[in-house]
C-alpha cells in the first residue's frame, strides 16, 4: 500500500525520506536473510534505495554481524544511512568495540515525559547520534494526566500536541502514528507555540523509578523476541543503563 501511494503521489523520490527496519527473526538468520528482506522492501516500495535502515533490536550474538551486513549494503548504495533501534548505551559500546566503520546515524527509542532517560539521551547526543522518538504520544495512555491537561489548557492545545511539542523542544525526531486524518493534522500542529521552561521541567519530571524498571524488564524481554531464544534470558544484558 505504501509503494502504491508513493507511485500515485507524483512526488519525486529525492523529496521523500523512506525508512524501514530489519526485525529480530531476520537478524538471527543472518546476511542472506537480511539481503532478501531488504530487496523485498525495496520492491514493495518501488525504489532502489532506503534513506534509513534500522536494526530493530540488539539481538544478542547477532546484532553486530547484522549491522556489518548493513554497512555492506550501504556501500552498495541500497541504504543511505544506518540506524539502530532500542539500543541501550551498552549495546552501542559493544557495536563500537566490534570495529564497525560507519557509526549509527539514529537510535530510535521510546521517548516521552513518562520515559525520559536523561543520562542515556545525553550520552547519545554527545555521540552525535540522532534520537528518534517512538511512542511519543505514549499510545494515548496518558492524555488524562493532570499535569498534561493543565499545560494543554493553558495553551489552548490538546495533550497530544503538548507531548509532541515537548519532543520538538528537546530536539528529538518526533514521529507520531495515526491512521486518522484528523489526528495526523492535530499531531502536526506543534510548531505554532512554545512551552515555558517551567512547563518543560514539569514534564521532564514525570518519569518515575517504576517506569525505568518497567523499561528494563521490557528491554530484557524483547531483545530475543521471536528468535530461537524467545522467552529466555540467554545472552541478554542484565546490567544496563536504564536512566
C-alpha positions as CSV (number, residue, x, y, z in Angstrom):
1,X,0.0,0.0,0.0
2,X,2.8,2.4,0.8
3,X,4.5,1.7,-2.5
4,X,1.3,2.2,-4.4
5,X,0.7,5.5,-2.6
6,X,4.2,6.7,-3.4
7,X,3.7,5.9,-7.1
8,X,0.4,7.7,-7.2
9,X,1.6,10.7,-5.3
10,X,3.7,12.0,-8.1
11,X,6.3,13.2,-5.5
12,X,9.9,12.9,-6.7
13,X,11.9,10.2,-4.9
14,X,14.5,12.7,-3.8
15,X,11.8,14.6,-1.9
16,X,10.9,11.5,0.2
17,X,12.7,10.0,3.2
18,X,12.0,6.3,3.3
19,X,12.8,4.3,6.4
20,X,12.4,0.7,7.4
21,X,13.7,-1.9,9.9
22,X,15.1,-5.3,9.9
23,X,13.3,-7.5,12.5
24,X,14.7,-9.9,15.1
25,X,14.0,-13.1,13.2
26,X,15.7,-11.8,10.1
27,X,18.7,-10.6,12.2
28,X,19.0,-14.0,13.7
29,X,19.0,-15.7,10.3
30,X,22.0,-13.7,9.0
31,X,23.3,-11.9,6.0
32,X,21.4,-13.7,3.2
33,X,18.0,-13.2,5.0
34,X,18.8,-9.6,5.6
35,X,19.6,-9.0,2.0
36,X,16.5,-10.8,0.9
37,X,14.3,-8.8,3.2
38,X,15.7,-5.5,2.1
39,X,15.3,-6.5,-1.6
40,X,11.6,-7.3,-0.9
41,X,11.2,-4.0,1.0
42,X,12.7,-2.0,-1.9
43,X,10.4,-3.9,-4.4
44,X,7.3,-3.2,-2.3
45,X,8.2,0.5,-2.1
46,X,9.1,0.7,-5.8
47,X,12.6,2.2,-5.1
48,X,16.2,1.1,-5.3
49,X,17.4,2.5,-2.0
50,X,16.3,3.4,1.5
51,X,17.2,6.7,3.2
52,X,17.5,4.9,6.6
53,X,17.5,1.2,7.6
54,X,17.4,0.3,11.3
55,X,18.4,-2.7,13.3
56,X,15.1,-3.2,15.2
57,X,16.5,-4.8,18.4
58,X,20.1,-5.6,19.5
59,X,19.6,-9.3,19.3
60,X,22.3,-11.0,21.4
61,X,25.2,-12.5,19.4
62,X,23.6,-11.5,16.2
63,X,23.1,-7.7,16.0
64,X,26.8,-6.9,15.3
65,X,27.0,-9.1,12.3
66,X,23.7,-7.8,11.1
67,X,24.9,-4.2,11.4
68,X,28.0,-5.1,9.4
69,X,25.8,-6.5,6.7
70,X,24.0,-3.1,6.6
71,X,27.4,-1.5,6.2
72,X,27.9,-3.6,3.1
73,X,24.5,-2.7,1.8
74,X,25.3,1.0,2.4
75,X,28.5,0.7,0.3
76,X,26.4,-0.9,-2.4
77,X,24.1,2.1,-2.5
78,X,21.0,0.3,-1.2
79,X,21.0,2.2,2.1
80,X,21.9,5.8,2.6
81,X,22.0,5.8,6.4
82,X,22.2,3.0,9.0
83,X,20.4,3.3,12.3
84,X,19.6,1.2,15.4
85,X,16.5,0.9,17.5
86,X,16.1,0.1,21.2
87,X,19.8,0.2,21.8
88,X,21.0,1.0,25.4
89,X,24.4,2.5,25.9
90,X,26.0,-0.9,26.5
91,X,24.7,-2.2,23.1
92,X,26.1,0.9,21.4
93,X,29.5,0.5,23.0
94,X,29.5,-3.2,22.1
95,X,28.9,-2.2,18.5
96,X,31.7,0.4,18.5
97,X,34.1,-2.1,20.0
98,X,33.4,-4.6,17.3
99,X,35.2,-2.5,14.7
100,X,32.3,-1.1,12.7
101,X,33.3,1.6,10.1
102,X,30.1,3.6,10.0
103,X,28.5,4.9,13.2
104,X,24.7,4.7,13.5
105,X,23.1,7.9,12.4
106,X,20.0,7.3,14.5
107,X,18.9,5.5,17.6
108,X,15.1,5.1,17.7
109,X,13.9,4.6,21.3
110,X,10.8,5.3,23.3
111,X,10.9,8.9,24.5
112,X,8.2,10.9,26.2
113,X,7.8,12.7,29.5
114,X,6.9,9.4,31.2
115,X,10.0,7.6,29.9
116,X,12.7,10.4,29.8
117,X,16.0,8.6,30.3
118,X,18.2,11.7,30.7
119,X,21.6,10.0,31.0
120,X,21.1,7.8,28.0
121,X,19.8,10.7,25.9
122,X,22.7,12.9,26.9
123,X,25.2,10.1,26.0
124,X,23.9,9.6,22.5
125,X,23.6,13.3,21.9
126,X,27.3,13.6,22.8
127,X,28.0,10.8,20.3
128,X,26.1,12.8,17.6
129,X,23.6,10.1,17.2
130,X,20.1,11.5,16.4
131,X,17.4,10.4,18.8
132,X,14.2,9.4,17.1
133,X,11.2,9.1,19.5
134,X,8.7,6.4,19.1
135,X,5.6,6.2,21.4
136,X,5.9,10.0,21.6
137,X,2.3,10.1,22.5
138,X,2.5,7.1,24.8
139,X,-0.1,5.2,22.7
140,X,-2.7,7.7,24.0
141,X,-2.5,6.2,27.5
142,X,-1.5,9.4,29.4
143,X,-3.9,12.0,27.9
144,X,-5.8,12.4,31.1
145,X,-2.7,13.1,33.3
146,X,-3.4,16.3,35.3
147,X,-0.1,18.0,34.5
148,X,-0.5,17.3,30.8
149,X,-4.1,18.6,30.8
150,X,-3.3,21.7,32.8
151,X,-0.5,22.7,30.4
152,X,-2.7,21.9,27.4
153,X,-5.5,24.1,28.6
154,X,-3.1,27.0,29.2
155,X,-2.0,26.9,25.6
156,X,-5.4,26.1,24.0
157,X,-3.9,22.8,22.7
158,X,-4.6,19.1,23.2
159,X,-2.5,16.8,25.5
160,X,-1.2,15.1,22.4
161,X,0.1,18.4,21.0
162,X,1.8,19.1,24.3
163,X,3.6,15.8,24.1
164,X,4.6,16.5,20.6
165,X,5.9,20.0,21.4
166,X,7.9,18.6,24.3
167,X,9.7,16.3,21.9
168,X,10.3,19.1,19.4
169,X,11.7,21.5,22.0
170,X,14.1,18.8,23.2
171,X,15.4,18.3,19.7
172,X,14.1,14.7,19.3
173,X,12.8,13.5,15.9
174,X,9.0,13.3,16.6
175,X,7.2,10.5,14.7
176,X,3.6,10.3,15.9
177,X,1.5,7.5,14.4
178,X,-2.2,7.5,13.4
179,X,-4.4,6.2,10.7
180,X,-7.0,9.0,11.1
181,X,-6.5,12.1,9.0
182,X,-7.8,14.5,11.7
183,X,-5.3,13.0,14.2
184,X,-2.5,13.4,11.7
185,X,-3.3,17.1,11.4
186,X,-3.6,17.6,15.1
187,X,-0.3,15.8,15.8
188,X,1.5,18.0,13.2
189,X,0.3,21.3,14.8
190,X,3.1,21.6,17.3
191,X,5.1,24.4,15.7
192,X,2.9,27.4,16.4
193,X,3.5,27.6,20.2
194,X,6.3,27.1,22.7
195,X,6.3,25.6,26.2
196,X,7.9,27.6,29.0
197,X,11.0,26.5,30.8
198,X,8.8,25.7,33.9
199,X,6.4,23.6,31.8
200,X,9.3,21.7,30.2
201,X,10.7,21.0,33.7
202,X,7.3,19.8,35.0
203,X,7.0,17.4,32.0
204,X,10.7,16.3,32.4
205,X,9.9,15.2,36.0
206,X,7.0,12.8,35.2
207,X,9.3,9.8,34.8
208,X,9.2,7.6,37.9
209,X,11.7,5.0,39.1
210,X,8.9,2.4,38.4
211,X,8.8,3.4,34.8
212,X,12.5,2.9,34.4
213,X,12.3,-0.6,36.0
214,X,9.4,-1.4,33.6
215,X,11.6,-0.3,30.7
216,X,14.4,-2.5,31.8
217,X,12.1,-5.6,32.0
218,X,10.7,-4.9,28.6
219,X,14.1,-4.5,27.1
220,X,15.3,-7.8,28.5
221,X,12.1,-9.5,27.3
222,X,12.2,-8.1,23.7
223,X,15.8,-8.4,22.6
224,X,15.2,-12.1,21.9
225,X,11.6,-11.7,20.8
226,X,10.6,-14.2,18.0
227,X,14.0,-15.7,17.8
228,X,15.0,-19.3,18.8
229,X,15.8,-17.9,22.3
230,X,12.5,-16.2,22.7
231,X,11.3,-16.4,26.3
232,X,14.8,-16.9,27.7
233,X,17.5,-14.6,29.1
234,X,20.3,-16.3,27.1
235,X,22.8,-13.6,26.1
236,X,20.6,-10.8,27.5
237,X,22.5,-8.0,29.2
238,X,21.5,-7.8,32.9
239,X,23.4,-4.7,33.9
240,X,22.3,-1.9,31.6
241,X,21.9,1.9,31.9
242,X,18.2,2.5,32.4
243,X,18.0,6.2,33.1
